[in-house]
Amino acid sequence: MQPLNDETLHSFTAPLQVPGYDRSALSAGIVHFGVGGFHRAHQAMYLDRLMNEGLAQDWAICGVGVLPSDARMKQVMKDQDCLYTLVIKNPDGSRQGRVIGSIVDYLFAPDDPDAVIERMASEQIRIVSLTVTEGGYNFHHVTGEFDAENPDVVHDLAHPREPVTTFGLITEALARRRERGLQPFTIMSCDNIQGNGDVARKMFTSFAALRDPELGQWVASRVAFPNCMVDRITPVTTDEDRESIAEQFGVVDAWPVVCEPFEQWVLEDHFVLGRPPYESAGVQLVEDVEPYELMKLRLLNASHQGQCYFGYLAGYRYAHEVCQDERYTRFLLAYMDKEATPTLSPVPGIDLDGYKHQLIERFANEYVRDTLARLCAESSDRIPKWLLPVIRENLRSGGEIARSAAIVASWARYAEGRDEAGEPIVIVDRLSERLRAAASRQHEDKLAFIADRDLFGDLIDDPRFVEAYVSALDSLHERGATATVEALI
């Protein structure tokens, strides 16, 4: 077994595929913020595919880490010359390994923010892309407005040449390009937010306008923010993954990525300074991504929430365990058919019924081993964006809401911090203390959890939602998760 780096790259033999192109001939055309598992299983993989076809040689990626926790990725990228192993876990148990070479540099912003800014300000960079999670866009969950009181944002507005946030770094780079007479780059959000490009436009132009109104106008009028829909289940890499990859492929990789075989990227073709020929790698280029986006958010992402809290409370720990239980899959399909699908517009080229059943098959892939803990994390950023819009649309139209309300109730029950066997639950959420405090009061006040208007807006004022929510919460306390799910099939 050998460590993975440029020197050892071509000593690996089949079945491990390695880049068939000269990495030394690549040049970075993209700066990417948030080099986690998903980016490396998705956008970087698509570029590597193009490069293996002799394309996109000037569109390599320079990764950027902004958070202190990104220091580990910085070290791994340095030690491995930005190479990593991507392993696809198929439903039959087989695995396909491939070394991805499309990332050529990695910068850690806390060490040298100016180096990050200057890289983006250089003429070679034409796209700045983002996978900074749903919580990385600094907007209020109910109003949708930019949070100008965030302490890091306040710092960056006062010290624009010494930024600590993604907003500050990217905006300073745009300001320098403007001063130097260069066209702006495209900002491409790849996060799971409805209208992710539109949200990015609003947040970045808001920040830029707070810093300098003229700069804000320039960003609003000159920068492109394409929307896109991205999809590939990418669980957290475990030590077991590292060990099995070393055993099967003979490669010592400190941070490989594992994923399912399914992949999808639907992207609006709106770019200022060009783009890689993504269509040659299987990306769907469209004029309007919204139908695809809502399909994914309300069927896949909301269904993840529909299984994770119920499943965890019942004692399951992996997504495949839940989705190999017919009671839960019937519940998820009922949610998708009767509550989510009526809120969707027609999706060009997609058989929705087939898509929904394919989702269940993907969730049930036991080899992916996607943990419910991962799906339960950061719920305060996810539920308001993925599930609550379904509830609100069905309240307006008179549609069904019983299952959606029950999913909210399962989150509230989960936030109490113990499963049905009395085992403790670690709540991973930026609002964990607030959520736990509210959940602890709901035996005396059944509406305590949904009284948080920053998360739920005015849903507490709707009698139909309150009735459905309380009914599900009572059932969870009295009968448990599985019985609650069965009653809603």
Backbone torsions as a table, in degrees:
resi	resn	phi	psi	omega
1	MET	NA	140.4	-177.6
2	GLN	-128.2	149.4	174.1
3	PRO	-68.7	152.5	-177.9
4	LEU	-90.2	121.1	173.1
5	ASN	-164.6	-179.8	-177.2
6	ASP	-59.8	-37.4	-176.8
7	GLU	-67.9	-37.0	-176.3
8	THR	-93.1	-8.6	-169.0
9	LEU	-50.5	-46.7	-172.8
10	HIS	-92.3	11.8	173.2
11	SER	-92.1	-10.9	178.2
12	PHE	-81.0	142.2	-179.3
13	THR	-118.7	172.7	178.7
14	ALA	-52.0	145.7	13.1
15	PRO	-89.3	9.8	179.3
16	LEU	-87.0	115.7	178.0
17	GLN	-80.1	140.9	178.4
18	VAL	-125.1	160.9	-179.2
19	PRO	-55.0	133.9	178.4
20	GLY	-96.3	18.5	-178.6
21	TYR	-124.9	163.2	-179.6
22	ASP	-83.5	105.2	-177.8
23	ARG	-65.0	-26.3	-179.7
24	SER	-68.9	-17.5	179.9
25	ALA	-90.1	-4.9	-179.1
26	LEU	-78.1	151.7	171.3
27	SER	-134.6	146.6	-175.4
28	ALA	-78.3	128.3	172.9
29	GLY	-117.5	-7.2	-176.9
30	ILE	-128.6	134.4	167.2
31	VAL	-107.4	128.8	-177.6
32	HIS	-120.4	127.9	175.9
33	PHE	-96.5	125.3	177.0
34	GLY	98.0	62.6	-177.0
35	VAL	-84.8	76.2	177.0
36	GLY	-103.9	-166.1	-178.0
37	GLY	-61.8	-43.6	-175.3
38	PHE	-64.1	-47.0	179.5
39	HIS	-57.3	-40.5	-176.5
40	ARG	-75.0	-23.0	176.1
41	ALA	-88.9	-8.4	-170.6
42	HIS	-126.8	-88.9	-172.8
43	GLN	-59.2	-44.2	-179.8
44	ALA	-66.1	-33.0	178.2
45	MET	-66.4	-43.1	178.6
46	TYR	-60.0	-42.0	178.8
47	LEU	-66.4	-40.5	177.4
48	ASP	-60.2	-38.1	177.8
49	ARG	-61.6	-44.3	177.9
50	LEU	-62.7	-42.8	-177.6
51	MET	-64.4	-34.8	176.4
52	ASN	-67.7	-16.7	175.5
53	GLU	-96.1	8.1	-179.9
54	GLY	81.7	15.8	-176.7
55	LEU	-111.8	165.3	170.0
56	ALA	58.8	31.8	-178.3
57	GLN	-66.0	-21.8	179.0
58	ASP	-103.4	21.2	179.5
59	TRP	-121.1	27.1	178.5
60	ALA	-65.8	168.8	-172.2
61	ILE	-108.4	135.4	165.8
62	CYS	-106.5	111.4	-179.7
63	GLY	-79.5	153.2	178.3
64	VAL	-134.7	133.5	170.7
65	GLY	-109.7	136.4	-177.4
66	VAL	-113.7	-33.1	-175.3
67	LEU	-86.3	151.6	176.4
68	PRO	-54.3	-34.2	-179.9
69	SER	-65.7	-15.1	179.3
70	ASP	-77.3	-4.3	-178.8
71	ALA	-61.0	-34.4	179.2
72	ARG	-65.3	-42.5	178.2
73	MET	-63.2	-38.8	177.0
74	LYS	-54.9	-45.7	-177.7
75	GLN	-68.4	-42.5	179.3
76	VAL	-63.1	-44.1	179.7
77	MET	-62.5	-38.4	178.4
78	LYS	-65.5	-47.2	-176.4
79	ASP	-67.0	-30.9	-173.3
80	GLN	-107.8	14.6	-180.0
81	ASP	53.3	35.4	177.8
82	CYS	68.3	12.0	176.4
83	LEU	-87.7	152.7	174.5
84	TYR	-157.8	162.5	-179.4
85	THR	-99.6	130.5	174.2
86	LEU	-107.9	122.1	-177.6
87	VAL	-119.0	121.7	177.2
88	ILE	-89.9	126.9	179.3
89	LYS	-102.7	108.3	-177.3
90	ASN	-83.3	155.7	-178.7
91	PRO	-61.7	-21.8	179.1
92	ASP	-87.0	3.2	178.5
93	GLY	95.6	-12.4	179.0
94	SER	-75.1	159.0	-178.4
95	ARG	-132.8	143.0	175.9
96	GLN	-120.2	126.3	-178.7
97	GLY	-110.3	142.4	-177.0
98	ARG	-151.0	132.1	175.6
99	VAL	-88.1	128.6	-179.2
100	ILE	-98.8	131.8	-175.8
101	GLY	-121.0	13.1	-172.3
102	SER	-80.3	-13.6	173.5
103	ILE	-91.7	124.9	-174.2
104	VAL	-115.3	-9.1	179.9
105	ASP	-156.5	157.0	177.8
106	TYR	-144.5	127.2	-179.9
107	LEU	-117.0	137.7	179.1
108	PHE	-106.6	104.9	-170.6
109	ALA	-55.5	-39.6	179.7
110	PRO	-59.7	-27.4	178.3
111	ASP	-73.3	-41.0	-173.5
112	ASP	-157.2	79.9	-178.0
113	PRO	-60.1	-31.9	-178.5
114	ASP	-66.1	-33.0	178.0
115	ALA	-64.3	-39.0	177.8
116	VAL	-65.9	-44.9	-179.0
117	ILE	-62.7	-45.8	-177.8
118	GLU	-66.4	-33.7	176.9
119	ARG	-62.5	-44.8	179.3
120	MET	-69.3	-30.4	-179.1
121	ALA	-76.9	-12.0	-179.2
122	SER	-73.6	150.9	-175.2
123	GLU	-64.8	-23.7	-176.7
124	GLN	-69.7	-24.9	-177.5
125	ILE	-85.9	122.3	-176.7
126	ARG	-119.2	-13.5	176.2
127	ILE	-137.1	135.2	167.6
128	VAL	-116.5	118.5	-175.6
129	SER	-112.8	162.4	-171.4
130	LEU	-139.6	131.7	158.7
131	THR	-132.4	83.4	-173.7
132	VAL	-111.2	17.5	-179.8
133	THR	71.6	166.4	-177.0
134	GLU	-61.1	-29.2	-177.1
135	GLY	-85.0	-0.4	-173.1
136	GLY	-87.6	5.1	-174.3
137	TYR	-104.5	1.4	167.2
138	ASN	57.3	44.1	177.2
139	PHE	-124.3	154.5	-179.6
140	HIS	-72.0	134.0	-172.4
141	HIS	-67.6	-25.1	-178.7
142	VAL	-97.7	-49.3	-177.0
143	THR	-80.5	-25.9	-177.2
144	GLY	76.6	6.6	-177.3
145	GLU	-88.4	153.0	178.8
146	PHE	-65.6	137.6	-179.3
147	ASP	-90.3	93.0	-177.8
148	ALA	-75.5	-8.8	-178.3
149	GLU	-94.9	-1.2	174.0
150	ASN	-55.1	126.2	-174.9
151	PRO	-56.1	-37.5	179.1
152	ASP	-70.0	-34.5	175.9
153	VAL	-66.4	-43.7	177.3
154	VAL	-57.6	-42.6	178.0
155	HIS	-60.6	-46.6	-175.9
156	ASP	-67.7	-32.2	176.8
157	LEU	-69.5	-32.0	179.2
158	ALA	-83.0	-25.2	-177.2
159	HIS	-131.6	68.8	-171.7
160	PRO	-62.9	-23.4	-179.5
161	ARG	-92.8	1.5	177.9
162	GLU	-132.5	55.8	-172.5
163	PRO	-75.2	155.9	176.9
164	VAL	-120.5	-11.2	-178.4
165	THR	-105.0	162.4	173.5
166	THR	-58.8	-40.4	179.8
167	PHE	-60.6	-46.9	-178.1
168	GLY	-65.1	-41.9	-178.9
169	LEU	-64.8	-49.1	-176.5
170	ILE	-68.8	-40.4	-178.8
171	THR	-67.2	-38.1	177.2
172	GLU	-64.6	-37.8	176.8
173	ALA	-64.6	-41.1	177.0
174	LEU	-63.8	-39.7	179.2
175	ALA	-61.6	-41.7	179.7
176	ARG	-67.8	-38.2	177.1
177	ARG	-63.3	-41.4	178.5
178	ARG	-61.2	-44.5	179.2
179	GLU	-63.3	-31.8	-176.1
180	ARG	-92.4	2.8	177.6
181	GLY	75.9	22.1	178.3
182	LEU	-95.4	149.0	174.0
183	GLN	-67.8	152.6	177.8
184	PRO	-74.5	157.5	172.4
185	PHE	-82.4	166.1	172.1
186	THR	-82.4	138.8	173.2
187	ILE	-103.4	117.4	-173.3
188	MET	-116.9	101.8	175.8
189	SER	-78.5	134.4	176.5
190	CYS	-122.9	33.1	-179.0
191	ASP	-98.6	161.0	-176.4
192	ASN	-81.8	70.1	177.7
193	ILE	-132.2	137.0	176.6
194	GLN	-61.6	128.6	-177.1
195	GLY	62.0	49.3	-174.1
196	ASN	-58.7	-36.8	176.2
197	GLY	-68.1	-40.0	178.3
198	ASP	-64.9	-40.1	177.5
199	VAL	-64.7	-44.5	178.5
200	ALA	-60.8	-42.4	178.3
201	ARG	-57.5	-47.9	-176.7
202	LYS	-64.4	-42.6	-176.6
203	MET	-71.7	-43.5	-178.3
204	PHE	-71.3	-38.7	177.8
205	THR	-69.8	-33.2	176.2
206	SER	-63.8	-46.4	178.8
207	PHE	-62.1	-46.3	-178.5
208	ALA	-62.2	-38.8	179.6
209	ALA	-67.4	-35.6	175.9
210	LEU	-64.6	-35.7	178.9
211	ARG	-74.2	-43.5	-177.0
212	ASP	-162.3	111.9	-176.8
213	PRO	-53.5	-39.0	179.8
214	GLU	-67.4	-39.3	176.3
215	LEU	-63.0	-40.8	178.1
216	GLY	-59.2	-42.0	178.7
217	GLN	-65.5	-39.4	179.3
218	TRP	-64.0	-44.4	178.5
219	VAL	-63.0	-44.0	-178.3
220	ALA	-63.1	-35.9	-174.0
221	SER	-92.9	-22.1	-171.3
222	ARG	-113.3	-24.4	-175.8
223	VAL	-90.0	135.7	175.3
224	ALA	-91.7	140.8	179.4
225	PHE	-132.0	77.9	-178.2
226	PRO	-67.3	141.7	171.2
227	ASN	-81.7	153.2	174.0
228	CYS	-154.4	160.9	173.9
229	MET	-119.5	128.2	-179.2
230	VAL	-122.6	146.3	-176.9
231	ASP	-154.8	121.3	167.2
232	ARG	-172.2	123.1	179.5
233	ILE	-72.4	121.6	-174.6
234	THR	-132.5	91.9	-178.2
235	PRO	-70.6	167.0	177.4
236	VAL	-65.0	135.8	177.4
237	THR	-69.5	133.6	-179.1
238	THR	-112.7	167.0	175.2
239	ASP	-62.1	-33.8	177.3
240	GLU	-62.4	-38.5	176.3
241	ASP	-62.2	-45.9	-179.5
242	ARG	-59.7	-43.4	-178.3
243	GLU	-66.6	-42.9	-177.9
244	SER	-70.2	-34.1	177.4
245	ILE	-67.0	-40.6	177.2
246	ALA	-63.0	-41.2	-178.3
247	GLU	-69.6	-43.0	-175.6
248	GLN	-78.6	-39.3	-172.0
249	PHE	-111.0	-6.5	177.7
250	GLY	72.1	23.6	-177.5
251	VAL	-120.0	133.6	174.8
252	VAL	-96.5	107.7	-176.0
253	ASP	-123.3	119.2	-176.5
254	ALA	-68.8	-26.0	-179.0
255	TRP	-148.7	70.7	174.9
256	PRO	-71.4	174.4	176.8
257	VAL	-126.1	135.5	174.6
258	VAL	-116.9	148.8	-176.8
259	CYS	-157.9	171.7	174.1
260	GLU	-81.2	166.9	177.9
261	PRO	-71.4	-28.0	-176.6
262	PHE	-66.0	143.4	174.8
263	GLU	-148.6	144.8	175.4
264	GLN	-155.6	140.0	175.4
265	TRP	-146.4	115.3	176.1
266	VAL	-113.2	123.0	-167.6
267	LEU	-134.3	132.6	174.0
268	GLU	-73.3	135.5	-174.0
269	ASP	-87.5	64.5	-178.8
270	HIS	-125.0	97.4	-176.9
271	PHE	-134.6	144.6	-177.3
272	VAL	-82.2	-46.9	-172.9
273	LEU	-117.2	36.2	178.8
274	GLY	83.9	179.7	-178.1
275	ARG	-158.7	164.7	172.2
276	PRO	-64.6	158.3	177.9
277	PRO	-75.6	66.6	-173.6
278	TYR	-55.7	-33.8	-177.3
279	GLU	-60.0	-26.0	178.7
280	SER	-74.7	-10.8	178.5
281	ALA	-106.0	3.6	177.3
282	GLY	101.8	7.2	176.7
283	VAL	-78.4	139.5	176.2
284	GLN	-89.4	114.4	177.4
285	LEU	-93.8	123.2	-175.0
286	VAL	-135.3	165.8	175.5
287	GLU	-84.9	-29.1	-177.8
288	ASP	-138.4	112.9	-175.7
289	VAL	-89.6	-9.8	-169.9
290	GLU	-54.8	-45.8	-179.5
291	PRO	-58.1	-39.7	179.6
292	TYR	-69.7	-39.5	-178.2
293	GLU	-63.2	-49.1	180.0
294	LEU	-65.8	-36.8	176.0
295	MET	-57.0	-47.6	-176.7
296	LYS	-70.9	-45.7	-176.8
297	LEU	-64.8	-41.8	-172.7
298	ARG	-88.6	-20.8	177.1
299	LEU	-98.8	-58.7	-177.7
300	LEU	-74.0	-59.9	-172.5
301	ASN	-64.1	-44.3	179.0
302	ALA	-67.5	-31.9	176.6
303	SER	-69.2	-31.3	171.3
304	HIS	-57.4	-43.5	179.0
305	GLN	-69.7	-29.6	179.6
306	GLY	-69.5	-20.1	179.2
307	GLN	-104.6	-26.9	-165.6
308	CYS	-74.5	-44.6	-177.4
309	TYR	-73.5	-47.5	176.2
310	PHE	-55.3	-49.8	-177.0
311	GLY	-62.1	-43.7	-178.8
312	TYR	-65.0	-42.8	178.7
313	LEU	-59.7	-36.4	-177.7
314	ALA	-79.2	-5.9	177.1
315	GLY	107.3	-5.0	175.0
316	TYR	-75.0	154.9	179.4
317	ARG	-128.3	-9.4	179.7
318	TYR	-128.0	149.5	-179.6
319	ALA	-60.4	-39.2	-177.1
320	HIS	-66.4	-29.9	177.8
321	GLU	-64.4	-43.4	179.0
322	VAL	-63.5	-45.1	-172.6
323	CYS	-86.0	6.4	166.7
324	GLN	-101.9	4.3	175.2
325	ASP	-102.9	113.1	-172.5
326	GLU	-58.3	-30.9	-179.3
327	ARG	-62.4	-40.3	-178.6
328	TYR	-76.0	-38.4	179.1
329	THR	-66.7	-36.3	177.1
330	ARG	-65.4	-37.6	176.3
331	PHE	-63.4	-46.0	-179.5
332	LEU	-63.0	-43.3	178.3
333	LEU	-64.8	-36.6	177.4
334	ALA	-65.4	-41.3	175.5
335	TYR	-60.2	-47.9	-176.7
336	MET	-64.6	-43.8	-176.3
337	ASP	-71.1	-45.7	-168.3
338	LYS	-97.0	-17.9	-177.6
339	GLU	-121.9	-45.7	-178.3
340	ALA	-77.5	-49.4	-174.8
341	THR	-58.0	-40.0	178.4
342	PRO	-61.6	-15.7	178.9
343	THR	-92.5	-0.3	-175.8
344	LEU	-99.0	149.2	169.9
345	SER	-87.5	163.8	175.1
346	PRO	-55.4	140.1	-178.5
347	VAL	-110.5	109.1	-175.4
348	PRO	-54.3	127.9	174.6
349	GLY	78.6	5.9	-176.6
350	ILE	-116.3	129.6	171.1
351	ASP	-88.2	101.1	-173.1
352	LEU	-61.7	-38.6	179.8
353	ASP	-63.5	-44.0	177.3
354	GLY	-64.8	-38.5	179.5
355	TYR	-61.2	-43.1	-177.6
356	LYS	-66.3	-41.8	178.4
357	HIS	-70.5	-32.0	175.3
358	GLN	-65.0	-35.9	177.0
359	LEU	-59.2	-45.4	-179.8
360	ILE	-60.9	-41.2	178.1
361	GLU	-63.2	-39.8	178.9
362	ARG	-66.2	-44.9	178.9
363	PHE	-60.5	-32.8	-174.1
364	ALA	-85.3	1.8	179.2
365	ASN	-67.4	102.5	-173.4
366	GLU	-69.0	-18.3	-177.0
367	TYR	-82.7	-22.5	175.9
368	VAL	-68.1	-36.6	176.8
369	ARG	53.9	50.6	177.2
370	ASP	-75.3	125.5	-174.2
371	THR	-81.9	145.0	174.4
372	LEU	-66.4	-30.3	178.3
373	ALA	-59.6	-39.2	177.7
374	ARG	-64.6	-42.0	-178.6
375	LEU	-70.3	-28.4	179.7
376	CYS	-80.1	-16.7	-174.2
377	ALA	-69.9	148.7	174.3
378	GLU	54.7	40.8	-177.5
379	SER	-62.2	-31.4	-178.4
380	SER	-66.6	-19.4	174.3
381	ASP	-91.4	-20.0	-171.3
382	ARG	-98.7	-52.6	-177.1
383	ILE	-55.2	-46.6	-179.1
384	PRO	-62.1	-26.9	-176.7
385	LYS	-92.7	-31.3	-171.4
386	TRP	-101.8	-39.6	-171.8
387	LEU	-105.8	-42.5	-176.5
388	LEU	-60.1	-34.1	175.6
389	PRO	-61.4	-32.6	176.4
390	VAL	-64.8	-45.3	179.4
391	ILE	-60.8	-47.1	-176.7
392	ARG	-63.5	-41.3	179.8
393	GLU	-65.6	-39.8	179.6
394	ASN	-72.7	-30.6	173.4
395	LEU	-64.2	-40.3	179.4
396	ARG	-67.8	-37.7	-173.8
397	SER	-91.6	-9.9	-174.9
398	GLY	85.2	12.8	-178.7
399	GLY	-76.1	177.4	-177.9
400	GLU	-74.8	144.9	179.5
401	ILE	-136.8	0.7	-171.3
402	ALA	-58.0	-42.9	-176.8
403	ARG	-74.4	-40.4	177.6
404	SER	-62.2	-43.8	178.3
405	ALA	-62.7	-36.6	178.8
406	ALA	-66.7	-34.4	176.7
407	ILE	-64.5	-42.1	175.8
408	VAL	-60.9	-42.1	179.0
409	ALA	-64.2	-36.2	178.6
410	SER	-66.6	-34.6	174.3
411	TRP	-64.1	-44.3	180.0
412	ALA	-61.7	-42.7	178.6
413	ARG	-66.4	-41.2	177.7
414	TYR	-59.8	-38.7	-177.3
415	ALA	-68.0	-10.4	174.0
416	GLU	-67.0	-20.7	170.9
417	GLY	94.3	8.0	174.5
418	ARG	-142.5	141.0	177.7
419	ASP	-83.4	-175.1	-174.7
420	GLU	-70.7	-15.2	175.7
421	ALA	-93.4	2.3	-179.5
422	GLY	85.5	5.3	179.5
423	GLU	-75.9	140.4	-178.5
424	PRO	-68.2	146.2	176.5
425	ILE	-113.2	128.7	174.7
426	VAL	-87.3	113.9	-179.1
427	ILE	-84.8	113.5	178.9
428	VAL	-102.1	101.9	-176.0
429	ASP	-165.2	144.8	178.3
430	ARG	-62.5	-22.2	-179.5
431	LEU	-110.5	29.0	-170.8
432	SER	-57.2	-43.7	-178.0
433	GLU	-66.0	-42.4	179.2
434	ARG	-64.0	-42.1	-179.6
435	LEU	-66.3	-45.0	-179.5
436	ARG	-64.0	-39.9	179.7
437	ALA	-62.5	-43.2	179.3
438	ALA	-66.3	-42.8	-178.7
439	ALA	-65.4	-31.5	-178.8
440	SER	-68.5	-17.2	-178.1
441	ARG	-96.0	-5.1	-168.0
442	GLN	-78.1	-9.1	172.2
443	HIS	-71.4	-30.7	177.1
444	GLU	-92.3	-35.6	-178.9
445	ASP	-128.3	101.0	-173.5
446	LYS	-65.1	-15.0	-179.3
447	LEU	-102.6	6.8	-174.1
448	ALA	-57.6	-40.6	-175.4
449	PHE	-70.1	-44.0	-176.4
450	ILE	-86.1	5.1	177.0
451	ALA	-77.9	-7.7	-179.9
452	ASP	-76.3	98.0	-175.3
453	ARG	-71.3	-19.7	175.4
454	ASP	-66.1	-27.0	179.2
455	LEU	-100.0	-42.9	-170.5
456	PHE	-107.8	-2.2	179.7
457	GLY	57.7	-132.6	-175.3
458	ASP	-98.2	17.9	-179.7
459	LEU	-60.1	-29.8	179.7
460	ILE	-65.6	-17.6	179.8
461	ASP	-87.8	-5.3	-177.5
462	ASP	-96.0	112.7	-175.9
463	PRO	-59.7	-35.8	-177.7
464	ARG	-67.8	-41.7	177.3
465	PHE	-66.3	-45.7	-178.4
466	VAL	-58.4	-43.4	-179.8
467	GLU	-61.3	-45.4	-179.2
468	ALA	-66.8	-41.1	-179.6
469	TYR	-64.1	-49.7	-178.3
470	VAL	-63.4	-39.9	178.2
471	SER	-59.3	-44.7	-180.0
472	ALA	-68.2	-41.6	-179.4
473	LEU	-64.2	-42.8	176.5
474	ASP	-59.9	-43.0	180.0
475	SER	-63.4	-41.2	178.8
476	LEU	-61.8	-41.8	-179.8
477	HIS	-71.6	-36.3	-172.9
478	GLU	-92.4	-35.4	-171.6
479	ARG	-118.3	-20.7	179.4
480	GLY	98.1	171.4	-172.7
481	ALA	-66.2	-48.0	-174.2
482	THR	-65.3	-42.2	178.5
483	ALA	-65.3	-35.6	178.1
484	THR	-64.5	-44.1	178.5
485	VAL	-62.8	-46.0	-178.5
486	GLU	-59.4	-37.0	-178.4
487	ALA	-68.9	-16.1	-175.8
488	LEU	-105.2	3.4	-179.2
489	ILE	-70.9	NA	NA
